[in-house]
Amino acid sequence: MNEHEMLAMYEDAGALLNGHFVLSSGRHSARYLQSALVLMNIDNATALAKELIGKVDARDIDMVVSPAIGGLVIGQEVARLLHKPFIFTERKEGVMQMRRGFAIPEDARLLVVEDVITTGGSVCECMDVVRRHGGKPVKVLAVVDRAPDAEGRFDVPHETAIHLSVETHAADECPLCREGVLPAIKPGSRGAV
């Protein structure tokens, strides 16, 4: 499947939105990708996960981890196809942590899977949690990278299936806010930072 076909999944699902959005990073954008609408179709989730697992060698991975909530569906599907255990990190009172009885064996090699990356903040927080619990993040995979030219976001290799350059703005520099045409809405999974 090529990038155009994968992006068509978003369009067909009504998941490539235009308007004025507050991203989970707190930045503003005129475009938003609602991966949950794409991934609710298990065939889409499997097809996208197959694209991602083609970028790793399963022998180099002990477990798969995703930051909640966006990465949960695609992370679970990647883990299923790789036949690896799946865990996730989540925020409690604004702090990313590991809960629900999850444990990481010492020196376990973890593949970090996310749906959409913009700044990479959730992924970095997830990797910090993995390290604090004795694991070693070895690679980051994401379905969509909204800022594919951003170098140095992660200290491990990272790859994505879809590269989509979408302009984002700090809230206090947002031209859509200055124009006041559309109110900013927050369709994502957590409050703005």
Residue, then its C-alpha position, 0 to 999 in steps of 0.5 A: m500500500n502506498e502513502h496515497e492509499m493510506l491517506a485515502m483511508y483517512e479521507d474515506a473515514g471522514a478523519l482528515l478534518n479542516g477547521h481550527f483545532v487545538l492539538s494534543s501538544g497545545r499547538h493550533s492547526a487548520r487540519y486534524l487527523q482523527s485516527a480513531l475513525v480510521l482505526m475503528n475499522i479492523d481491516n484498516a487497523t490491520a492494513l496500517a499495522k502491516e505497513l508499520i511492522g514492515k519497518v522492524d525486525a520482530r527479533d529485535i523487539d520484546m514488547v510493544v508500548s503505546p502512549a494512551i489514548g491515541g496509540l492504543v488501537i494501532g499499538q495493540e494491532v502491531a503487537r498482535l501481528l508481531h506476537k509480542p506483549f502489549i502495554f501502554t502508558e497513560r496520564k494521571e493528573g497530567v503525568m505520564q505513567m505506567r499503571r494497571g499492573f503492567a511491568i517491564p522486564e529489566d532490559a526488555r527492548l520496547l517498540v513504541v507505537e503511536d497513531v499521529i506524531t506532531t511534536g513527539g511529546s507523548v512519545c518522549e514521555c512514554m519512553d521516559v516511563v519505559r526507561r524508569h521501569g527498566g526497559k529500553p525503547v529501541k524504535v518509534l513507529a507512527v502511522v502519521d508524522r505531521a512534521p516529517d522534517a523535524e529532526g532530533r525529536f527522539d533518541v532512537p530511530h523512528e519511522t512512519a507510514i504517512h508523512l504529512s506536512v501540516e503547519t502548526h502554530a503556538a496558540d499565541e501566534c495562531p493566525l486563525c485565532r487572530e482572524g477570529v473566524l472559527p473557534a478552536i476546537k479540541p477533538g483530541s484525547r487530552g487537554a492542551v498543554 
